[in-house]
Amino acid sequence: MDLVLWRHAEAIDLELVGDDMLRTLSPRGDKQARRMGAWLDRHLPSGTKVFASPALRADHTARALDRKYKTSAALAPLANAQDLLGLVHWPHANGCVLVVGHQPTLGQVIAQVLGFPEQACAIRKGSVWWLRYRERERELEGETVVVSVQSADLL
């Protein structure tokens, strides 16, 4: 199974709208989302399942990929890592799943599946971590490997 974690791109300040769920992308965030969406579109398998947080900034980030996606409350701001992993059926689903979400949840997922001693890994806005769970013959347990880490600002 491949799990691609995409942190939403840069958003406008909370003070401008008063409701965290209604924050849209900033002009810089819009550029980040478009650049990363183009990169992902070139690299993701055609059957990739895509999920996004219901927060507007995550929704706008997911739209930049120009593929069908579903929103899920399990990915809302301050969701927990277990909810995200349950939603995507990690590590037992087949194929590739892309999640557009938030910190600290995405960082908690990365730390957990890679066995980091920290509770969460820092992820830049607009960036992607591509993880793969694989099982090998003659091994009792599977392993998670990092396929790619991409920053929208470097594309």
N, CA, C and O atoms as a GROMACS GRO file, in nm:
protein
  620
    1MET      N    1   0.084  -0.119   0.000
    1MET     CA    2   0.000   0.000   0.000
    1MET      C    3   0.087   0.124   0.000
    1MET      O    4   0.187   0.131   0.072
    2ASP      N    5   0.049   0.222  -0.082
    2ASP     CA    6   0.113   0.353  -0.080
    2ASP      C    7   0.020   0.452  -0.012
    2ASP      O    8  -0.100   0.456  -0.039
    3LEU      N    9   0.078   0.532   0.077
    3LEU     CA   10   0.004   0.638   0.146
    3LEU      C   11   0.077   0.769   0.119
    3LEU      O   12   0.193   0.785   0.158
    4VAL      N   13   0.009   0.861   0.054
    4VAL     CA   14   0.067   0.990   0.021
    4VAL      C   15  -0.002   1.094   0.109
    4VAL      O   16  -0.124   1.111   0.103
    5LEU      N   17   0.076   1.163   0.191
    5LEU     CA   18   0.024   1.262   0.284
    5LEU      C   19   0.062   1.400   0.232
    5LEU      O   20   0.180   1.432   0.218
    6TRP      N   21  -0.039   1.482   0.204
    6TRP     CA   22  -0.019   1.615   0.147
    6TRP      C   23  -0.074   1.718   0.245
    6TRP      O   24  -0.195   1.725   0.268
    7ARG      N   25   0.016   1.796   0.303
    7ARG     CA   26  -0.030   1.903   0.392
    7ARG      C   27  -0.088   2.016   0.307
    7ARG      O   28  -0.030   2.052   0.204
    8HIS      N   29  -0.201   2.071   0.349
    8HIS     CA   30  -0.263   2.180   0.274
    8HIS      C   31  -0.161   2.291   0.252
    8HIS      O   32  -0.069   2.310   0.332
    9ALA      N   33  -0.179   2.365   0.145
    9ALA     CA   34  -0.091   2.476   0.112
    9ALA      C   35  -0.117   2.593   0.206
    9ALA      O   36  -0.211   2.591   0.286
   10GLU      N   37  -0.033   2.695   0.196
   10GLU     CA   38  -0.043   2.812   0.284
   10GLU      C   39  -0.181   2.877   0.273
   10GLU      O   40  -0.234   2.896   0.164
   11ALA      N   41  -0.237   2.910   0.388
   11ALA     CA   42  -0.371   2.969   0.395
   11ALA      C   43  -0.364   3.111   0.449
   11ALA      O   44  -0.264   3.154   0.506
   12ILE      N   45  -0.474   3.183   0.430
   12ILE     CA   46  -0.485   3.319   0.484
   12ILE      C   47  -0.493   3.311   0.637
   12ILE      O   48  -0.524   3.206   0.693
   13ASP      N   49  -0.467   3.423   0.702
   13ASP     CA   50  -0.470   3.428   0.848
   13ASP      C   51  -0.612   3.410   0.902
   13ASP      O   52  -0.708   3.455   0.841
   14LEU      N   53  -0.622   3.344   1.015
   14LEU     CA   54  -0.749   3.319   1.081
   14LEU      C   55  -0.825   3.449   1.109
   14LEU      O   56  -0.948   3.453   1.098
   15GLU      N   57  -0.753   3.556   1.145
   15GLU     CA   58  -0.817   3.683   1.179
   15GLU      C   59  -0.898   3.741   1.063
   15GLU      O   60  -0.989   3.821   1.085
   16LEU      N   61  -0.865   3.703   0.941
   16LEU     CA   62  -0.935   3.758   0.824
   16LEU      C   63  -1.075   3.699   0.806
   16LEU      O   64  -1.161   3.762   0.744
   17VAL      N   65  -1.098   3.578   0.859
   17VAL     CA   66  -1.229   3.515   0.840
   17VAL      C   67  -1.297   3.475   0.971
   17VAL      O   68  -1.419   3.460   0.974
   18GLY      N   69  -1.220   3.458   1.078
   18GLY     CA   70  -1.278   3.429   1.208
   18GLY      C   71  -1.316   3.284   1.233
   18GLY      O   72  -1.347   3.247   1.346
   19ASP      N   73  -1.314   3.201   1.130
   19ASP     CA   74  -1.350   3.060   1.144
   19ASP      C   75  -1.242   2.977   1.075
   19ASP      O   76  -1.222   2.989   0.954
   20ASP      N   77  -1.172   2.895   1.152
   20ASP     CA   78  -1.061   2.816   1.098
   20ASP      C   79  -1.102   2.730   0.979
   20ASP      O   80  -1.023   2.713   0.886
   21MET      N   81  -1.223   2.678   0.979
   21MET     CA   82  -1.269   2.591   0.870
   21MET      C   83  -1.290   2.669   0.740
   21MET      O   84  -1.297   2.609   0.633
   22LEU      N   85  -1.301   2.802   0.747
   22LEU     CA   86  -1.329   2.884   0.629
   22LEU      C   87  -1.206   2.951   0.571
   22LEU      O   88  -1.217   3.031   0.478
   23ARG      N   89  -1.089   2.920   0.624
   23ARG     CA   90  -0.966   2.980   0.572
   23ARG      C   91  -0.937   2.927   0.432
   23ARG      O   92  -0.932   2.805   0.411
   24THR      N   93  -0.919   3.016   0.336
   24THR     CA   94  -0.887   2.978   0.199
   24THR      C   95  -0.735   2.987   0.178
   24THR      O   96  -0.662   3.029   0.268
   25LEU      N   97  -0.690   2.948   0.062
   25LEU     CA   98  -0.547   2.957   0.033
   25LEU      C   99  -0.506   3.101   0.007
   25LEU      O  100  -0.582   3.179  -0.050
   26SER      N  101  -0.387   3.134   0.048
   26SER     CA  102  -0.328   3.264   0.015
   26SER      C  103  -0.282   3.257  -0.131
   26SER      O  104  -0.279   3.148  -0.189
   27PRO      N  105  -0.245   3.370  -0.191
   27PRO     CA  106  -0.190   3.364  -0.327
   27PRO      C  107  -0.068   3.271  -0.336
   27PRO      O  108  -0.055   3.196  -0.433
   28ARG      N  109   0.019   3.275  -0.237
   28ARG     CA  110   0.135   3.184  -0.235
   28ARG      C  111   0.088   3.039  -0.223
   28ARG      O  112   0.142   2.951  -0.289
   29GLY      N  113  -0.013   3.015  -0.138
   29GLY     CA  114  -0.066   2.881  -0.121
   29GLY      C  115  -0.129   2.827  -0.248
   29GLY      O  116  -0.118   2.708  -0.277
   30ASP      N  117  -0.194   2.914  -0.322
   30ASP     CA  118  -0.252   2.872  -0.450
   30ASP      C  119  -0.142   2.824  -0.545
   30ASP      O  120  -0.160   2.723  -0.613
   31LYS      N  121  -0.031   2.895  -0.550
   31LYS     CA  122   0.083   2.854  -0.634
   31LYS      C  123   0.141   2.722  -0.584
   31LYS      O  124   0.172   2.634  -0.664
   32GLN      N  125   0.156   2.708  -0.452
   32GLN     CA  126   0.207   2.582  -0.396
   32GLN      C  127   0.118   2.465  -0.436
   32GLN      O  128   0.167   2.360  -0.479
   33ALA      N  129  -0.012   2.484  -0.421
   33ALA     CA  130  -0.106   2.375  -0.451
   33ALA      C  131  -0.102   2.338  -0.600
   33ALA      O  132  -0.103   2.220  -0.634
   34ARG      N  133  -0.096   2.436  -0.686
   34ARG     CA  134  -0.091   2.407  -0.830
   34ARG      C  135   0.037   2.334  -0.868
   34ARG      O  136   0.034   2.240  -0.947
   35ARG      N  137   0.150   2.378  -0.813
   35ARG     CA  138   0.278   2.311  -0.843
   35ARG      C  139   0.279   2.167  -0.794
   35ARG      O  140   0.317   2.076  -0.867
   36MET      N  141   0.235   2.147  -0.669
   36MET     CA  142   0.236   2.012  -0.614
   36MET      C  143   0.130   1.926  -0.683
   36MET      O  144   0.154   1.808  -0.708
   37GLY      N  145   0.015   1.983  -0.714
   37GLY     CA  146  -0.088   1.908  -0.785
   37GLY      C  147  -0.038   1.857  -0.919
   37GLY      O  148  -0.067   1.744  -0.957
   38ALA      N  149   0.037   1.940  -0.991
   38ALA     CA  150   0.093   1.898  -1.121
   38ALA      C  151   0.195   1.786  -1.101
   38ALA      O  152   0.198   1.691  -1.178
   39TRP      N  153   0.280   1.798  -0.999
   39TRP     CA  154   0.379   1.694  -0.972
   39TRP      C  155   0.309   1.562  -0.937
   39TRP      O  156   0.344   1.456  -0.988
   40LEU      N  157   0.211   1.571  -0.848
   40LEU     CA  158   0.138   1.450  -0.809
   40LEU      C  159   0.066   1.387  -0.928
   40LEU      O  160   0.066   1.265  -0.943
   41ASP      N  161   0.006   1.468  -1.011
   41ASP     CA  162  -0.067   1.414  -1.126
   41ASP      C  163   0.025   1.335  -1.218
   41ASP      O  164  -0.017   1.235  -1.277
   42ARG      N  165   0.149   1.377  -1.230
   42ARG     CA  166   0.246   1.305  -1.313
   42ARG      C  167   0.290   1.174  -1.249
   42ARG      O  168   0.330   1.082  -1.321
   43HIS      N  169   0.285   1.163  -1.116
   43HIS     CA  170   0.343   1.048  -1.048
   43HIS      C  171   0.243   0.951  -0.986
   43HIS      O  172   0.275   0.834  -0.966
   44LEU      N  173   0.123   0.996  -0.955
   44LEU     CA  174   0.025   0.909  -0.890
   44LEU      C  175  -0.034   0.809  -0.989
   44LEU      O  176  -0.058   0.843  -1.105
   45PRO      N  177  -0.056   0.685  -0.945
   45PRO     CA  178  -0.127   0.589  -1.030
   45PRO      C  179  -0.268   0.639  -1.059
   45PRO      O  180  -0.325   0.715  -0.981
   46SER      N  181  -0.324   0.596  -1.171
   46SER     CA  182  -0.455   0.645  -1.213
   46SER      C  183  -0.566   0.607  -1.115
   46SER      O  184  -0.664   0.681  -1.104
   47GLY      N  185  -0.556   0.497  -1.046
   47GLY     CA  186  -0.660   0.453  -0.954
   47GLY      C  187  -0.646   0.503  -0.812
   47GLY      O  188  -0.712   0.451  -0.722
   48THR      N  189  -0.564   0.603  -0.789
   48THR     CA  190  -0.540   0.654  -0.654
   48THR      C  191  -0.670   0.706  -0.593
   48THR      O  192  -0.742   0.783  -0.656
   49LYS      N  193  -0.698   0.664  -0.468
   49LYS     CA  194  -0.812   0.718  -0.394
   49LYS      C  195  -0.764   0.845  -0.324
   49LYS      O  196  -0.656   0.847  -0.264
   50VAL      N  197  -0.846   0.950  -0.330
   50VAL     CA  198  -0.807   1.079  -0.273
   50VAL      C  199  -0.911   1.121  -0.169
   50VAL      O  200  -1.031   1.121  -0.195
   51PHE      N  201  -0.860   1.158  -0.050
   51PHE     CA  202  -0.944   1.208   0.059
   51PHE      C  203  -0.890   1.343   0.103
   51PHE      O  204  -0.769   1.366   0.099
   52ALA      N  205  -0.980   1.432   0.145
   52ALA     CA  206  -0.938   1.563   0.193
   52ALA      C  207  -1.017   1.601   0.317
   52ALA      O  208  -1.130   1.558   0.338
   53SER      N  209  -0.953   1.682   0.398
   53SER     CA  210  -1.019   1.743   0.513
   53SER      C  211  -1.133   1.832   0.463
   53SER      O  212  -1.125   1.885   0.352
   54PRO      N  213  -1.239   1.847   0.543
   54PRO     CA  214  -1.347   1.937   0.503
   54PRO      C  215  -1.312   2.086   0.518
   54PRO      O  216  -1.389   2.172   0.475
   55ALA      N  217  -1.198   2.117   0.577
   55ALA     CA  218  -1.157   2.258   0.589
   55ALA      C  219  -1.132   2.315   0.449
   55ALA      O  220  -1.075   2.248   0.364
   56LEU      N  221  -1.175   2.438   0.427
   56LEU     CA  222  -1.169   2.498   0.295
   56LEU      C  223  -1.028   2.500   0.237
   56LEU      O  224  -1.011   2.477   0.117
   57ARG      N  225  -0.927   2.526   0.319
   57ARG     CA  226  -0.789   2.531   0.268
   57ARG      C  227  -0.743   2.395   0.217
   57ARG      O  228  -0.668   2.388   0.120
   58ALA      N  229  -0.786   2.287   0.281
   58ALA     CA  230  -0.752   2.153   0.233
   58ALA      C  231  -0.832   2.119   0.108
   58ALA      O  232  -0.779   2.058   0.015
   59ASP      N  233  -0.958   2.159   0.106
   59ASP     CA  234  -1.041   2.138  -0.012
   59ASP      C  235  -0.982   2.208  -0.135
   59ASP      O  236  -0.977   2.149  -0.243
   60HIS      N  237  -0.938   2.331  -0.118
   60HIS     CA  238  -0.879   2.406  -0.228
   60HIS      C  239  -0.746   2.344  -0.272
   60HIS      O  240  -0.713   2.344  -0.390
   61THR      N  241  -0.671   2.292  -0.177
   61THR     CA  242  -0.546   2.223  -0.211
   61THR      C  243  -0.576   2.098  -0.293
   61THR      O  244  -0.512   2.074  -0.394
   62ALA      N  245  -0.673   2.018  -0.250
   62ALA     CA  246  -0.710   1.896  -0.322
   62ALA      C  247  -0.760   1.926  -0.463
   62ALA      O  248  -0.733   1.849  -0.555
   63ARG      N  249  -0.831   2.036  -0.480
   63ARG     CA  250  -0.881   2.072  -0.613
   63ARG      C  251  -0.769   2.093  -0.714
   63ARG      O  252  -0.788   2.072  -0.834
   64ALA      N  253  -0.652   2.135  -0.665
   64ALA     CA  254  -0.539   2.160  -0.755
   64ALA      C  255  -0.492   2.033  -0.824
   64ALA      O  256  -0.424   2.040  -0.927
   65LEU      N  257  -0.525   1.919  -0.769
   65LEU     CA  258  -0.487   1.791  -0.832
   65LEU      C  259  -0.578   1.760  -0.950
   65LEU      O  260  -0.538   1.686  -1.040
   66ASP      N  261  -0.697   1.814  -0.951
   66ASP     CA  262  -0.793   1.793  -1.060
   66ASP      C  263  -0.830   1.646  -1.077
   66ASP      O  264  -0.837   1.594  -1.189
   67ARG      N  265  -0.854   1.579  -0.962
   67ARG     CA  266  -0.906   1.442  -0.962
   67ARG      C  267  -1.023   1.438  -0.864
   67ARG      O  268  -1.037   1.525  -0.778
   68LYS      N  269  -1.105   1.336  -0.878
   68LYS     CA  270  -1.216   1.320  -0.785
   68LYS      C  271  -1.161   1.289  -0.646
   68LYS      O  272  -1.061   1.220  -0.632
   69TYR      N  273  -1.230   1.342  -0.544
   69TYR     CA  274  -1.190   1.316  -0.406
   69TYR      C  275  -1.311   1.322  -0.316
   69TYR      O  276  -1.416   1.376  -0.352
   70LYS      N  277  -1.295   1.266  -0.197
   70LYS     CA  278  -1.400   1.269  -0.095
   70LYS      C  279  -1.347   1.345   0.025
   70LYS      O  280  -1.229   1.335   0.058
   71THR      N  281  -1.436   1.420   0.089
   71THR     CA  282  -1.397   1.483   0.215
   71THR      C  283  -1.438   1.393   0.330
   71THR      O  284  -1.534   1.316   0.320
   72SER      N  285  -1.364   1.404   0.440
   72SER     CA  286  -1.393   1.321   0.556
   72SER      C  287  -1.364   1.398   0.684
   72SER      O  288  -1.260   1.463   0.697
   73ALA      N  289  -1.457   1.391   0.779
   73ALA     CA  290  -1.437   1.454   0.910
   73ALA      C  291  -1.318   1.393   0.984
   73ALA      O  292  -1.262   1.456   1.073
   74ALA      N  293  -1.280   1.271   0.948
   74ALA     CA  294  -1.165   1.205   1.011
   74ALA      C  295  -1.034   1.277   0.978
   74ALA      O  296  -0.930   1.246   1.036
   75LEU      N  297  -1.039   1.373   0.886
   75LEU     CA  298  -0.920   1.447   0.845
   75LEU      C  299  -0.927   1.594   0.884
   75LEU      O  300  -0.839   1.672   0.847
   76ALA      N  301  -1.030   1.634   0.957
   76ALA     CA  302  -1.048   1.774   0.998
   76ALA      C  303  -0.932   1.818   1.086
   76ALA      O  304  -0.860   1.735   1.141
   77PRO      N  305  -0.912   1.950   1.100
   77PRO     CA  306  -0.806   1.998   1.190
   77PRO      C  307  -0.819   1.934   1.327
   77PRO      O  308  -0.929   1.919   1.381
   78LEU      N  309  -0.707   1.897   1.382
   78LEU     CA  310  -0.694   1.834   1.514
   78LEU      C  311  -0.752   1.692   1.520
   78LEU      O  312  -0.778   1.640   1.628
   79ALA      N  313  -0.772   1.631   1.404
   79ALA     CA  314  -0.809   1.488   1.403
   79ALA      C  315  -0.690   1.411   1.458
   79ALA      O  316  -0.580   1.465   1.472
   80ASN      N  317  -0.713   1.283   1.488
   80ASN     CA  318  -0.600   1.206   1.539
   80ASN      C  319  -0.549   1.107   1.434
   80ASN      O  320  -0.619   1.073   1.339
   81ALA      N  321  -0.427   1.063   1.455
   81ALA     CA  322  -0.361   0.974   1.360
   81ALA      C  323  -0.439   0.845   1.340
   81ALA      O  324  -0.446   0.794   1.228
   82GLN      N  325  -0.497   0.791   1.446
   82GLN     CA  326  -0.571   0.664   1.434
   82GLN      C  327  -0.693   0.678   1.343
   82GLN      O  328  -0.724   0.586   1.268
   83ASP      N  329  -0.761   0.793   1.349
   83ASP     CA  330  -0.876   0.815   1.261
   83ASP      C  331  -0.832   0.816   1.115
   83ASP      O  332  -0.897   0.756   1.029
   84LEU      N  333  -0.720   0.884   1.086
   84LEU     CA  334  -0.669   0.889   0.950
   84LEU      C  335  -0.630   0.750   0.902
   84LEU      O  336  -0.669   0.708   0.793
   85LEU      N  337  -0.554   0.678   0.983
   85LEU     CA  338  -0.509   0.544   0.944
   85LEU      C  339  -0.627   0.448   0.927
   85LEU      O  340  -0.623   0.360   0.840
   86GLY      N  341  -0.731   0.463   1.007
   86GLY     CA  342  -0.851   0.382   0.991
   86GLY      C  343  -0.925   0.414   0.863
   86GLY      O  344  -0.973   0.324   0.794
   87LEU      N  345  -0.934   0.542   0.830
   87LEU     CA  346  -1.002   0.584   0.708
   87LEU      C  347  -0.938   0.521   0.584
   87LEU      O  348  -1.009   0.478   0.493
   88VAL      N  349  -0.805   0.518   0.580
   88VAL     CA  350  -0.735   0.468   0.461
   88VAL      C  351  -0.704   0.319   0.468
   88VAL      O  352  -0.648   0.263   0.374
   89HIS      N  353  -0.740   0.255   0.580
   89HIS     CA  354  -0.717   0.111   0.601
   89HIS      C  355  -0.568   0.076   0.597
   89HIS      O  356  -0.529  -0.027   0.541
   90TRP      N  357  -0.487   0.160   0.657
   90TRP     CA  358  -0.342   0.137   0.664
   90TRP      C  359  -0.313   0.020   0.756
   90TRP      O  360  -0.371   0.013   0.864
   91PRO      N  361  -0.228  -0.070   0.719
   91PRO     CA  362  -0.149  -0.079   0.596
   91PRO      C  363  -0.205  -0.182   0.497
   91PRO      O  364  -0.135  -0.225   0.407
   92HIS      N  365  -0.331  -0.220   0.514
   92HIS     CA  366  -0.384  -0.335   0.442
   92HIS      C  367  -0.462  -0.304   0.315
   92HIS      O  368  -0.502  -0.396   0.245
   93ALA      N  369  -0.484  -0.177   0.282
   93ALA     CA  370  -0.555  -0.144   0.159
   93ALA      C  371  -0.465  -0.174   0.038
   93ALA      O  372  -0.343  -0.180   0.050
   94ASN      N  373  -0.527  -0.193  -0.073
   94ASN     CA  374  -0.451  -0.212  -0.197
   94ASN      C  375  -0.436  -0.080  -0.268
   94ASN      O  376  -0.519   0.010  -0.254
   95GLY      N  377  -0.330  -0.068  -0.344
   95GLY     CA  378  -0.312   0.051  -0.426
   95GLY      C  379  -0.257   0.170  -0.350
   95GLY      O  380  -0.182   0.156  -0.254
   96CYS      N  381  -0.297   0.287  -0.396
   96CYS     CA  382  -0.244   0.412  -0.345
   96CYS      C  383  -0.358   0.500  -0.292
   96CYS      O  384  -0.464   0.509  -0.353
   97VAL      N  385  -0.333   0.563  -0.178
   97VAL     CA  386  -0.429   0.656  -0.119
   97VAL      C  387  -0.357   0.788  -0.090
   97VAL      O  388  -0.248   0.790  -0.032
   98LEU      N  389  -0.419   0.897  -0.133
   98LEU     CA  390  -0.368   1.031  -0.107
   98LEU      C  391  -0.459   1.099  -0.007
   98LEU      O  392  -0.581   1.096  -0.021
   99VAL      N  393  -0.399   1.162   0.095
   99VAL     CA  394  -0.473   1.234   0.197
   99VAL      C  395  -0.425   1.378   0.201
   99VAL      O  396  -0.306   1.404   0.212
  100VAL      N  397  -0.519   1.472   0.191
  100VAL     CA  398  -0.488   1.614   0.206
  100VAL      C  399  -0.537   1.655   0.345
  100VAL      O  400  -0.657   1.654   0.372
  101GLY      N  401  -0.443   1.692   0.431
  101GLY     CA  402  -0.482   1.720   0.569
  101GLY      C  403  -0.396   1.826   0.635
  101GLY      O  404  -0.344   1.916   0.569
  102HIS      N  405  -0.383   1.813   0.767
  102HIS     CA  406  -0.328   1.917   0.853
  102HIS      C  407  -0.220   1.864   0.946
  102HIS      O  408  -0.208   1.744   0.970
  103GLN      N  409  -0.143   1.959   0.997
  103GLN     CA  410  -0.055   1.933   1.110
  103GLN      C  411  -0.137   1.957   1.236
  103GLN      O  412  -0.225   2.043   1.233
  104PRO      N  413  -0.116   1.887   1.343
  104PRO     CA  414  -0.010   1.790   1.363
  104PRO      C  415  -0.046   1.648   1.320
  104PRO      O  416   0.037   1.558   1.331
  105THR      N  417  -0.168   1.626   1.272
  105THR     CA  418  -0.213   1.490   1.242
  105THR      C  419  -0.122   1.419   1.142
  105THR      O  420  -0.082   1.305   1.166
  106LEU      N  421  -0.089   1.485   1.031
  106LEU     CA  422  -0.005   1.419   0.931
  106LEU      C  423   0.132   1.384   0.989
  106LEU      O  424   0.184   1.276   0.963
  107GLY      N  425   0.188   1.474   1.066
  107GLY     CA  426   0.317   1.447   1.131
  107GLY      C  427   0.310   1.334   1.231
  107GLY      O  428   0.406   1.259   1.247
  108GLN      N  429   0.197   1.321   1.300
  108GLN     CA  430   0.179   1.210   1.393
  108GLN      C  431   0.173   1.077   1.319
  108GLN      O  432   0.228   0.977   1.365
  109VAL      N  433   0.105   1.076   1.204
  109VAL     CA  434   0.098   0.954   1.123
  109VAL      C  435   0.237   0.913   1.077
  109VAL      O  436   0.274   0.796   1.088
  110ILE      N  437   0.314   1.008   1.026
  110ILE     CA  438   0.449   0.978   0.978
  110ILE      C  439   0.534   0.921   1.091
  110ILE      O  440   0.600   0.819   1.074
  111ALA      N  441   0.532   0.988   1.206
  111ALA     CA  442   0.611   0.941   1.320
  111ALA      C  443   0.570   0.800   1.362
  111ALA      O  444   0.655   0.717   1.392
  112GLN      N  445   0.441   0.774   1.363
  112GLN     CA  446   0.392   0.643   1.405
  112GLN      C  447   0.432   0.533   1.307
  112GLN      O  448   0.485   0.430   1.349
  113VAL      N  449   0.407   0.553   1.179
  113VAL     CA  450   0.431   0.444   1.083
  113VAL      C  451   0.579   0.422   1.055
  113VAL      O  452   0.619   0.313   1.014
  114LEU      N  453   0.662   0.526   1.078
  114LEU     CA  454   0.806   0.510   1.058
  114LEU      C  455   0.879   0.476   1.188
  114LEU      O  456   0.999   0.450   1.187
  115GLY      N  457   0.805   0.477   1.300
  115GLY     CA  458   0.865   0.440   1.428
  115GLY      C  459   0.957   0.546   1.485
  115GLY      O  460   1.053   0.512   1.554
  116PHE      N  461   0.931   0.674   1.456
  116PHE     CA  462   1.012   0.781   1.513
  116PHE      C  463   0.986   0.790   1.662
  116PHE      O  464   0.875   0.764   1.707
  117PRO      N  465   1.086   0.826   1.740
  117PRO     CA  466   1.065   0.841   1.884
  117PRO      C  467   0.981   0.964   1.920
  117PRO      O  468   0.921   0.970   2.027
  118GLU      N  469   0.978   1.063   1.830
  118GLU     CA  470   0.898   1.182   1.856
  118GLU      C  471   0.751   1.151   1.833
  118GLU      O  472   0.717   1.054   1.766
  119GLN      N  473   0.664   1.234   1.888
  119GLN     CA  474   0.520   1.216   1.868
  119GLN      C  475   0.475   1.263   1.731
  119GLN      O  476   0.375   1.214   1.679
  120ALA      N  477   0.547   1.359   1.672
  120ALA     CA  478   0.506   1.410   1.542
  120ALA      C  479   0.628   1.458   1.464
  120ALA      O  480   0.727   1.501   1.521
  121CYS      N  481   0.617   1.449   1.336
  121CYS     CA  482   0.719   1.495   1.243
  121CYS      C  483   0.671   1.627   1.184
  121CYS      O  484   0.552   1.642   1.155
  122ALA      N  485   0.759   1.723   1.166
  122ALA     CA  486   0.722   1.852   1.109
  122ALA      C  487   0.706   1.838   0.958
  122ALA      O  488   0.790   1.777   0.891
  123ILE      N  489   0.599   1.895   0.905
  123ILE     CA  490   0.574   1.894   0.761
  123ILE      C  491   0.546   2.037   0.717
  123ILE      O  492   0.462   2.105   0.775
  124ARG      N  493   0.616   2.082   0.615
  124ARG     CA  494   0.594   2.217   0.562
  124ARG      C  495   0.461   2.225   0.489
  124ARG      O  496   0.413   2.125   0.435
  125LYS      N  497   0.402   2.342   0.489
  125LYS     CA  498   0.276   2.363   0.416
  125LYS      C  499   0.296   2.336   0.268
  125LYS      O  500   0.394   2.379   0.207
  126GLY      N  501   0.202   2.262   0.211
  126GLY     CA  502   0.207   2.230   0.069
  126GLY      C  503   0.295   2.113   0.033
  126GLY      O  504   0.304   2.077  -0.084
  127SER      N  505   0.361   2.052   0.131
  127SER     CA  506   0.454   1.943   0.105
  127SER      C  507   0.388   1.806   0.109
  127SER      O  508   0.278   1.789   0.162
  128VAL      N  509   0.458   1.709   0.050
  128VAL     CA  510   0.408   1.572   0.040
  128VAL      C  511   0.511   1.474   0.096
  128VAL      O  512   0.631   1.487   0.074
  129TRP      N  513   0.460   1.377   0.169
  129TRP     CA  514   0.537   1.259   0.211
  129TRP      C  515   0.470   1.138   0.149
  129TRP      O  516   0.351   1.116   0.168
  130TRP      N  517   0.546   1.061   0.073
  130TRP     CA  518   0.495   0.941   0.006
  130TRP      C  519   0.555   0.820   0.076
  130TRP      O  520   0.676   0.799   0.073
  131LEU      N  521   0.469   0.741   0.140
  131LEU     CA  522   0.512   0.624   0.217
  131LEU      C  523   0.461   0.497   0.152
  131LEU      O  524   0.355   0.496   0.088
  132ARG      N  525   0.536   0.389   0.168
  132ARG     CA  526   0.494   0.260   0.113
  132ARG      C  527   0.513   0.151   0.219
  132ARG      O  528   0.620   0.138   0.279
  133TYR      N  529   0.406   0.074   0.239
  133TYR     CA  530   0.413  -0.042   0.327
  133TYR      C  531   0.432  -0.164   0.238
  133TYR      O  532   0.360  -0.182   0.140
  134ARG      N  533   0.529  -0.245   0.272
  134ARG     CA  534   0.553  -0.366   0.193
  134ARG      C  535   0.586  -0.483   0.283
  134ARG      O  536   0.644  -0.469   0.390
  135GLU      N  537   0.546  -0.598   0.236
  135GLU     CA  538   0.578  -0.723   0.303
  135GLU      C  539   0.666  -0.803   0.211
  135GLU      O  540   0.644  -0.809   0.090
  136ARG      N  541   0.767  -0.864   0.269
  136ARG     CA  542   0.859  -0.946   0.191
  136ARG      C  543   0.848  -1.090   0.235
  136ARG      O  544   0.816  -1.120   0.350
  137GLU      N  545   0.874  -1.179   0.143
  137GLU     CA  546   0.874  -1.321   0.176
  137GLU      C  547   0.978  -1.348   0.284
  137GLU      O  548   1.083  -1.283   0.288
  138ARG      N  549   0.949  -1.442   0.370
  138ARG     CA  550   1.038  -1.486   0.478
  138ARG      C  551   1.057  -1.383   0.589
  138ARG      O  552   1.140  -1.405   0.677
  139GLU      N  553   0.984  -1.274   0.587
  139GLU     CA  554   0.991  -1.177   0.697
  139GLU      C  555   0.860  -1.182   0.773
  139GLU      O  556   0.753  -1.191   0.713
  140LEU      N  557   0.868  -1.176   0.905
  140LEU     CA  558   0.750  -1.185   0.988
  140LEU      C  559   0.667  -1.058   0.984
  140LEU      O  560   0.544  -1.063   0.991
  141GLU      N  561   0.733  -0.945   0.974
  141GLU     CA  562   0.662  -0.817   0.974
  141GLU      C  563   0.693  -0.739   0.848
  141GLU      O  564   0.801  -0.752   0.790
  142GLY      N  565   0.599  -0.657   0.806
  142GLY     CA  566   0.623  -0.569   0.693
  142GLY      C  567   0.705  -0.449   0.737
  142GLY      O  568   0.738  -0.434   0.854
  143GLU      N  569   0.736  -0.366   0.640
  143GLU     CA  570   0.812  -0.245   0.670
  143GLU      C  571   0.754  -0.127   0.592
  143GLU      O  572   0.693  -0.144   0.487
  144THR      N  573   0.774  -0.008   0.648
  144THR     CA  574   0.732   0.114   0.581
  144THR      C  575   0.856   0.186   0.533
  144THR      O  576   0.952   0.206   0.608
  145VAL      N  577   0.854   0.223   0.406
  145VAL     CA  578   0.967   0.296   0.349
  145VAL      C  579   0.918   0.431   0.296
  145VAL      O  580   0.802   0.447   0.260
  146VAL      N  581   1.009   0.526   0.292
  146VAL     CA  582   0.979   0.658   0.236
  146VAL      C  583   1.012   0.652   0.088
  146VAL      O  584   1.126   0.627   0.049
  147VAL      N  585   0.912   0.675   0.005
  147VAL     CA  586   0.930   0.676  -0.140
  147VAL      C  587   0.979   0.813  -0.185
  147VAL      O  588   1.069   0.823  -0.268
  148SER      N  589   0.918   0.919  -0.130
  148SER     CA  590   0.955   1.054  -0.170
  148SER      C  591   0.906   1.154  -0.067
  148SER      O  592   0.804   1.133   0.000
  149VAL      N  593   0.980   1.263  -0.054
  149VAL     CA  594   0.936   1.380   0.021
  149VAL      C  595   0.958   1.498  -0.072
  149VAL      O  596   1.069   1.521  -0.120
  150GLN      N  597   0.850   1.574  -0.096
  150GLN     CA  598   0.858   1.686  -0.190
  150GLN      C  599   0.806   1.813  -0.123
  150GLN      O  600   0.704   1.812  -0.054
  151SER      N  601   0.877   1.922  -0.145
  151SER     CA  602   0.833   2.052  -0.099
  151SER      C  603   0.779   2.131  -0.217
  151SER      O  604   0.844   2.141  -0.320
  152ALA      N  605   0.661   2.187  -0.202
  152ALA     CA  606   0.601   2.267  -0.310
  152ALA      C  607   0.687   2.385  -0.347
  152ALA      O  608   0.688   2.427  -0.462
  153ASP      N  609   0.761   2.440  -0.251
  153ASP     CA  610   0.844   2.556  -0.277
  153ASP      C  611   0.967   2.523  -0.360
  153ASP      O  612   1.032   2.613  -0.413
  154LEU      N  613   1.001   2.394  -0.371
  154LEU     CA  614   1.119   2.355  -0.447
  154LEU      C  615   1.087   2.295  -0.583
  154LEU      O  616   1.177   2.256  -0.657
  155LEU      N  617   0.959   2.288  -0.617
  155LEU     CA  618   0.922   2.233  -0.747
  155LEU      C  619   0.923   2.342  -0.853
  155LEU      O  620   0.894   2.314  -0.970
   0.00000   0.00000   0.00000
